Amino acid sequence: MSRYLLSAMPFTGHVNPIRAVATALVSRGHDVRVYSGEAFRAAVESTGARLVPWHHAPDFDENDLAATFPRLLGKKGLSQLLINVEDVFINTSAAQVQDLRDEWVREPWDAIAGDDVSIGAALYAEQNGGPWATISITPLNLAGTQGPPAGLGLWPGTNPFTKARDAALRASAPLIARSLVKAIARSEASIGLRPRGLTMEQITFSRQLIVASGAPLLDFERTDRPDFLHFVGELRMPPPASLELPAWWGELDGRRVVHVTQGTQNIDPADLIAPTLEALADRDDLLVVVTTGVPGDDEPAFSVPSNTRVAGFLPYAELLPHVDVALTNGGWGGTLAMLAHDIPLVIAGGDLDKPEIASRVAWTGAAVNLKTGTPTPAQVAAGLDTVTTEPSYRDAAARVGAQLRSLGGAARAAELLERLASPANAQTRRSGD
């Protein structure tokens, strides 16, 4: 048995894939703790792992970030992304390190693994040594020698002009991230590390092991990836033994089902859900199934057409086998789940990492990228018609789905972490033994 500390930023989309890894490790007989927000205690404990709650770090409500981080109030797009990264991820990292120090003193571990924005776990590992892995639960944001920097929503260049563009963007990326580099340096200094002038990507990705959700097809099939990087497909929880399904569930049988989801971040239904329902209101040949992203929010504050059914959350393991096409804001976990079921997509990704996700899936041919997070009903209708009438989209989704399913998922992640925590690696630990 090995002891693992898994760190997940307190967001549903971060905690769920880490829970999947925790479940796999627990099932293999290991002792697992998950460092995350108190709101996720029940979810973490349902895996057999133990929660280590944020204490010195300011625990927050993922649906009301501005209450804890007021600079985010009213922000969207690039301004939201930069403030979100600095205030939520970087400026909390020193306090995360203090929490992890306290937990190590209370009970040491054999290996630590953090999600790809868990800067606290990365700084702790840098300062104290020992086996450390990154679990990439977002589209892989690892710099290399090919393509443009991640996050710009650009496809890799294919001719001399666009390849030169990519090289120029790679060279300028550190300049664009100067404010974030300075914030990271402040966090390093505050915990006693010498500031190294590194970017967030250089800080958060382990050079021992990267376990990456997704697949090479969703990474532009790049060939400049290190040998310590392993794609594992979808990191998803096993379906619960008993499910409470809505009364209308039987209507899914024999119908053409369109699923619409606003994800779990920036979940204003006016962005995607409302224009989609307006676009599809008269299509009686379709059953439109909406998830709002808020538990218990089964009745949105706008008119719901007769061909539409709404729920806060629905079990994807049960829903997705019925779905013919999906419209999504591009959240990574939901996108992977839908592609793993060979479902072609229409993606309206407008903020954070969603434009990047939309671009990557469109590159595979499995999605129409609306290139906006707030599409009009006409844009939604046109995207849906394109995906449903051109067979190439379903064929591409099937190719991506087959690759995702072949990579081993959470069980493969657990196997890789077991190797990391082997006695040979554990001997490298410098922490407070």
GINOR-V208355 format. One record per residue. N is the residue number from 1. RES is the residue in one letter. SS is DSSP state (~ for helix, > for strand, _ for the rest). Layout:
n res ss
N RES SS
N RES SS
//
This chain:
n res ss
1 M _
2 S _
3 R >
4 Y >
5 L >
6 L >
7 S >
8 A _
9 M _
10 P _
11 F _
12 T ~
13 G ~
14 H ~
15 V ~
16 N ~
17 P ~
18 I ~
19 R ~
20 A ~
21 V ~
22 A ~
23 T ~
24 A ~
25 L ~
26 V ~
27 S ~
28 R _
29 G _
30 H _
31 D >
32 V >
33 R >
34 V >
35 Y >
36 S >
37 G _
38 E ~
39 A ~
40 F ~
41 R ~
42 A ~
43 A ~
44 V ~
45 E ~
46 S _
47 T _
48 G _
49 A _
50 R >
51 L >
52 V >
53 P >
54 W _
55 H _
56 H _
57 A _
58 P _
59 D _
60 F _
61 D _
62 E _
63 N _
64 D _
65 L ~
66 A ~
67 A ~
68 T ~
69 F _
70 P ~
71 R ~
72 L ~
73 L _
74 G _
75 K _
76 K _
77 G ~
78 L ~
79 S ~
80 Q ~
81 L ~
82 L ~
83 I ~
84 N ~
85 V ~
86 E ~
87 D ~
88 V ~
89 F ~
90 I ~
91 N _
92 T _
93 S ~
94 A ~
95 A ~
96 Q ~
97 V ~
98 Q ~
99 D ~
100 L ~
101 R ~
102 D ~
103 E ~
104 W ~
105 V ~
106 R ~
107 E _
108 P _
109 W _
110 D _
111 A >
112 I >
113 A >
114 G >
115 D >
116 D _
117 V _
118 S _
119 I ~
120 G ~
121 A ~
122 A ~
123 L ~
124 Y ~
125 A ~
126 E ~
127 Q ~
128 N ~
129 G >
130 G _
131 P >
132 W >
133 A >
134 T >
135 I >
136 S >
137 I _
138 T _
139 P _
140 L _
141 N _
142 L _
143 A _
144 G _
145 T _
146 Q _
147 G _
148 P _
149 P _
150 A _
151 G _
152 L _
153 G _
154 L _
155 W _
156 P _
157 G _
158 T _
159 N _
160 P ~
161 F ~
162 T ~
163 K ~
164 A ~
165 R ~
166 D ~
167 A ~
168 A ~
169 L ~
170 R ~
171 A ~
172 S ~
173 A ~
174 P ~
175 L ~
176 I ~
177 A _
178 R ~
179 S ~
180 L ~
181 V ~
182 K ~
183 A ~
184 I ~
185 A ~
186 R ~
187 S ~
188 E ~
189 A ~
190 S ~
191 I _
192 G _
193 L _
194 R _
195 P _
196 R _
197 G _
198 L _
199 T _
200 M ~
201 E ~
202 Q ~
203 I ~
204 T ~
205 F _
206 S _
207 R _
208 Q _
209 L >
210 I >
211 V >
212 A >
213 S >
214 G >
215 A _
216 P ~
217 L ~
218 L ~
219 D ~
220 F _
221 E _
222 R _
223 T _
224 D _
225 R _
226 P _
227 D _
228 F _
229 L >
230 H >
231 F >
232 V >
233 G >
234 E _
235 L _
236 R _
237 M _
238 P _
239 P _
240 P _
241 A _
242 S _
243 L _
244 E _
245 L _
246 P _
247 A _
248 W _
249 W ~
250 G ~
251 E ~
252 L ~
253 D _
254 G _
255 R _
256 R >
257 V >
258 V >
259 H >
260 V >
261 T >
262 Q _
263 G _
264 T _
265 Q _
266 N _
267 I _
268 D _
269 P _
270 A _
271 D _
272 L _
273 I ~
274 A ~
275 P ~
276 T ~
277 L ~
278 E ~
279 A ~
280 L ~
281 A _
282 D _
283 R _
284 D _
285 D _
286 L >
287 L >
288 V >
289 V >
290 V >
291 T >
292 T _
293 G _
294 V _
295 P _
296 G _
297 D _
298 D _
299 E _
300 P _
301 A _
302 F _
303 S _
304 V _
305 P _
306 S _
307 N _
308 T >
309 R >
310 V >
311 A >
312 G _
313 F _
314 L _
315 P _
316 Y ~
317 A ~
318 E ~
319 L ~
320 L ~
321 P ~
322 H ~
323 V >
324 D >
325 V >
326 A >
327 L >
328 T >
329 N _
330 G _
331 G _
332 W ~
333 G ~
334 G ~
335 T ~
336 L ~
337 A ~
338 M ~
339 L ~
340 A ~
341 H _
342 D _
343 I _
344 P >
345 L >
346 V >
347 I >
348 A _
349 G _
350 G _
351 D _
352 L _
353 D _
354 K ~
355 P ~
356 E ~
357 I ~
358 A ~
359 S ~
360 R ~
361 V ~
362 A ~
363 W ~
364 T ~
365 G _
366 A _
367 A >
368 V >
369 N >
370 L _
371 K _
372 T _
373 G _
374 T _
375 P _
376 T _
377 P ~
378 A ~
379 Q ~
380 V ~
381 A ~
382 A ~
383 G ~
384 L ~
385 D ~
386 T ~
387 V ~
388 T ~
389 T ~
390 E _
391 P ~
392 S ~
393 Y ~
394 R ~
395 D ~
396 A ~
397 A ~
398 A ~
399 R ~
400 V ~
401 G ~
402 A ~
403 Q ~
404 L ~
405 R ~
406 S _
407 L _
408 G _
409 G ~
410 A ~
411 A ~
412 R ~
413 A ~
414 A ~
415 E ~
416 L ~
417 L ~
418 E ~
419 R ~
420 L ~
421 A _
422 S _
423 P ~
424 A ~
425 N ~
426 A ~
427 Q _
428 T _
429 R >
430 R _
431 S _
432 G _
433 D _
//
